[in-house]
Amino acid sequence: MDSVKNWTKEEFKAYMLIHASEADHTVTEAELELLEEKFDSRILKKMSRELKADNDYQRLQKIMSYIEINDCKQEELDALLSEIKEMYISDGNFDVMEQTTFRFLQKALKV
């Protein structure tokens, strides 16, 4: 979990939104466009590589570690949840996998 110590807020946000875009195992064109609008290509590449190298357990551990290390406030996490939901509905299809992942993140992102 050492890598999260060096993450910027933008990198954490990118990690979370890329993770969200992959919840249903398909990244749609609309989701990809939203990611490209929000983040610099360098950040997207870096965080995509890191996310792909992690299994689900490692992803959750990194998320929780970042929140703890950076003493994230609930308001910040709620704003992030809103952006995650925006990612899920960007393609017009908020499917069961995305809904399940979103509910899990809502619980996990409570401080």
Secondary structure, DSSP 4 states (H G I P E B T S, - for coil): -GGGGG--HHHHHHHHHHHHHTTTS---HHHHHHHHHHS-HHHHHHHHHHHHH--HHHHHHHHHHHHHHTT--HHHHHHHHHHHHHHHHTTS---HHHHHHHHHHHHHT--
